[in-house]
Amino acid sequence: MLPGTPRHHAPPPSSTPPPTKAATAAADLPRPSSPSPPAHRQQPHASASTGSDTTTSAELSELTSSSSSRDSIPTLDPAAELRRRETTPQKPGKNPRRAKTHKTNKWTSNGAGSSDSTGSERKTSVPQVPRHTAQSAASSPQSARSLQRQQSHTHAAVQQGRAMATTYGGPAGDSRRGVASPRPKGREAKNTFCRNVTIYGHCRYENTCPYIHDSTKLGQNENKMKRFNVDSPSFTPLQASTNGALTPSSRSAAISPKAANAAIFTPKSQRSAASTPSLQTKEPAVEWHPQQQDFTEFVPGQTFDNQMVDPNAQAQALSYDPFTASSAISAITSSGHQTGAINPYAQDPSLSGASYFQNAGGFQSSPAYHLYWPVGPQPTGLLAYQRTAHDFFIPDSVREDLQKKAEISRQVASNSSIPPIEQFHSLFCLDTSPQKNQSIFGYTNWVYKAVSSKDGNMYALRRLENFRLTNETAIRSAQAWKRILNGSVVTIHEAFTTRAFGDSSLIIVTDYHPNSKTLAEEHFKQVPMQRYHGRQAASSHVPEQVLWGYLVQIASALKAIHGSGLAARLITPSKIILTSKNRIRLNACGILDVVQHETARPLPEMQADDLLQLGRLILCIANGNLSAHLNMQKSMDYITRSYTARLKECIQWLVSPQASTSAPSSPTTPGTVHKDIDTFLGGIADQMATVFDSELHAQDTLTNTLARELESSRIARLLIKLNFVNERPELDASQHVPGSTAPTASSLWAETGDRYYLKLFRDYVFHQVDANGHPVTNLAHVLDCLNKLDAGTEEKIMLVSRDEQNVLIVSYRELKRGLESSFQDLIRAGRQSGK
Ligand SMILES: Nc1ncnc2c1ncn2[C@@H]1O[C@H](COP(=O)(O)OP(=O)(O)OP(=O)(O)O)[C@@H](O)[C@H]1O
């Protein structure tokens, strides 16, 4: 690779390795799963990098010595050769390019022009060979011969490049016809499974074709091919490229790009026969850490389509009852799996698709976790291409709301002189109003946010200044309020008196609802008149639906309160808080029970008064006037004009005297109706149904949002794992620990070890640069890669080392295994040190 070549190029949309100019790469490297964009042709040296691979010097010299013979074709990585054959259509005996193929060698074009090469070599503009490869080649006479041979073929490589360009630029035709397939040497053919069978399921030339067509015979050969995986011996392009006789490369060089992009064909027989070298069985039996029991494989052969048409699977899926799943899951888990130590990051085997559908034949694969699958209602109806990054995450409004709440909860006063009270510390005053209103409780009152040292939770403390407790039973009356657990009432936890403020104060401890405001602040706040270009600002008219929402919520609160033999006593705008959009809660219940204990009226009277106060509240809010109830005629006229008769009728019922002649829902019904909360609820039943329905919709939307966040948290967990593993300094072999002779785990973490792939993968995901060397910050690419890693797909990616000298082809599946086993190693190491 020439200096300045982008190390990690922005991938095509499908995140497949760029085949670029090297049809070579398209054919010899694992076949990309989707077409590569033409953009990669702007990176002429990307293909050069594909020719190199990780190679130890020992492997290198081995390859070098063997490359001196023309019969040394099999010394190329046999697994890579197998892959090449699988992905490259061929037509033995009918190859118009056959005569030329001995000249063309993709590995030559990849390998020539090392940093040690001469200037004349550089003139050929052939991509450089990895430095370490060239050096080891020159270190022995055989290697030197190889290098010489390589140089002599450099020109041929350039020719090859031109020939390839011609192929690309030529008229589109049947890609299969353009496939070069020179007859192999007898030994090679004996050892090679015909790729026509692999690709098309059969070979039309079976009678004359020299390759093996019976897969069972393949395994009997002495030179049984190894599968290509990350543990396979590396391929060194230098030696291969110096050998001009490497016809297999030539063959692949003539492959049409169409052929390279052909879909993988998996013959039916391969799905069932275990002995058949199917795509699945090509995975190494021992790779990464096979002891990983709880790792659920992603089997691409069993795609979503297969699952959907599998009647067994469908039956299982249909009979699956999510509401009884937990017991089923635990049964499955206990019977089928060894339960190990709890690992928060470990994949839960009981939640995998295989566990749910364990009896479904062929339903082995885990769900396609890499798909963002829409759940719940789709409020926007946008098409896939219209969606943006926002669609992956929580909506801005919800995020902002939650973040504000979190921020306000964390607020502390820097120079606070407010003392801690009992177990409550870090008191922060929420009462910002300069005017203190004594009329409500008869005492000046303050509201503080505080943290309890008992449970670490936040609470709101309401303090009534200079309160003198004359009767012990008064404060005990707050006990009854602890039992009121209603969504429209701020829950009371305790009440006590204190002298911590220097006076005798009554403290009522309630739930804290961050970023809430009172209905008085919401609807009656004095705001300066705003004018926009001479027009008055939009009116503060409160929509009727909001008013019905308030009515229903407070009615629900009153039902709970009255049902417990209590009365709210205080239903006024400043003592009702708005905790989120249209969500209100009664906030000062129980206080008057303590403060006015001796002067309390009979309960039915107080309960009737609650309804009256509710009627006045709605009347005032609807009129936008805190004292609207003082002029009933005028206020009701406004209601008549601005709202429906139904609302007017409801308000009238609430504010009317105790004995009414009709229920609010049936004004024409004669007779006296007892005025209580049950009658009222019956009267507004239709509105309750409407409000209930809109609440259900809101809940669905939130669940949908939560589901999306679940995806994000899955990605976050994956990233956490990756970062736990990547570049751990204490496990990096390049950083020698002085005095340490023990063969530590460092070798596992060295640049030649398994974890190296994870490091390169991190670069591939996050440190990509474009053809101009500019950083690529593509969220879709990151999500795409991480989701595929999580799913462990078979798709392969090309990882380039930081020195741009090595290229690794590795599948997400292998990366996932590597990540899982590395992380498990870490956990084990942590446990050992803890012993
Ligand atoms: N439980 C609570 N959780 C969070 N914030 C609260 C809670 N109770 C009250 N607040 C906030 O504290 C502030 C003061 O509340 P308070 O009930 O004293 O209202 P106020 O407008 O000061 O009424 P008044 O002056 O008539 O007593 C309001 O902004 C309110 O939103």
Ligand as a Chemical Component Dictionary entry (heavy atoms), coordinates in Angstrom:
data_LIG
# 
_chem_comp.id                   LIG 
_chem_comp.type                 NON-POLYMER 
_chem_comp.pdbx_formal_charge   0 
_chem_comp.three_letter_code    LIG 
# 
loop_
_chem_comp_atom.comp_id 
_chem_comp_atom.atom_id 
_chem_comp_atom.alt_atom_id 
_chem_comp_atom.type_symbol 
_chem_comp_atom.charge 
_chem_comp_atom.model_Cartn_x 
_chem_comp_atom.model_Cartn_y 
_chem_comp_atom.model_Cartn_z 
_chem_comp_atom.pdbx_ordinal 
LIG N1  N1  N 0 -43.947 17.602 45.693 1  
LIG C1  C1  C 0 -43.314 18.488 44.958 2  
LIG N2  N2  N 0 -42.376 18.091 44.085 3  
LIG C2  C2  C 0 -41.738 18.981 43.353 4  
LIG N3  N3  N 0 -41.955 20.279 43.365 5  
LIG C3  C3  C 0 -42.897 20.754 44.204 6  
LIG C4  C4  C 0 -43.614 19.876 45.028 7  
LIG N4  N4  N 0 -44.465 20.611 45.756 8  
LIG C5  C5  C 0 -44.294 21.875 45.374 9  
LIG N5  N5  N 0 -43.352 21.976 44.438 10 
LIG C6  C6  C 0 -42.907 23.196 43.817 11 
LIG O1  O1  O 0 -42.557 24.114 44.782 12 
LIG C7  C7  C 0 -42.957 25.390 44.382 13 
LIG C8  C8  C 0 -43.741 26.026 45.509 14 
LIG O2  O2  O 0 -44.891 25.287 45.792 15 
LIG P1  P1  P 0 -46.093 25.857 46.631 16 
LIG O3  O3  O 0 -47.055 24.786 46.830 17 
LIG O4  O4  O 0 -45.595 26.534 47.853 18 
LIG O5  O5  O 0 -46.691 26.873 45.644 19 
LIG P2  P2  P 0 -46.719 28.469 45.747 20 
LIG O6  O6  O 0 -46.970 28.949 44.382 21 
LIG O7  O7  O 0 -45.518 28.947 46.435 22 
LIG O8  O8  O 0 -48.004 28.688 46.600 23 
LIG P3  P3  P 0 -48.194 29.620 47.846 24 
LIG O9  O9  O 0 -47.250 30.748 47.686 25 
LIG O10 O10 O 0 -49.613 30.038 47.737 26 
LIG O11 O11 O 0 -47.906 28.758 49.010 27 
LIG C9  C9  C 0 -43.768 25.230 43.126 28 
LIG O12 O12 O 0 -42.997 25.635 42.013 29 
LIG C10 C10 C 0 -44.027 23.781 43.026 30 
LIG O13 O13 O 0 -43.986 23.378 41.686 31 
# 
loop_
_chem_comp_bond.comp_id 
_chem_comp_bond.atom_id_1 
_chem_comp_bond.atom_id_2 
_chem_comp_bond.value_order 
_chem_comp_bond.pdbx_ordinal 
LIG N1  C1  SING 1  
LIG C1  N2  SING 2  
LIG C1  C4  DOUB 3  
LIG N2  C2  DOUB 4  
LIG C2  N3  SING 5  
LIG N3  C3  DOUB 6  
LIG C3  C4  SING 7  
LIG C3  N5  SING 8  
LIG C4  N4  SING 9  
LIG N4  C5  DOUB 10 
LIG C5  N5  SING 11 
LIG N5  C6  SING 12 
LIG C6  O1  SING 13 
LIG C6  C10 SING 14 
LIG O1  C7  SING 15 
LIG C7  C8  SING 16 
LIG C7  C9  SING 17 
LIG C8  O2  SING 18 
LIG O2  P1  SING 19 
LIG P1  O3  DOUB 20 
LIG P1  O4  SING 21 
LIG P1  O5  SING 22 
LIG O5  P2  SING 23 
LIG P2  O6  DOUB 24 
LIG P2  O7  SING 25 
LIG P2  O8  SING 26 
LIG O8  P3  SING 27 
LIG P3  O9  DOUB 28 
LIG P3  O10 SING 29 
LIG P3  O11 SING 30 
LIG C9  O12 SING 31 
LIG C9  C10 SING 32 
LIG C10 O13 SING 33 
# 
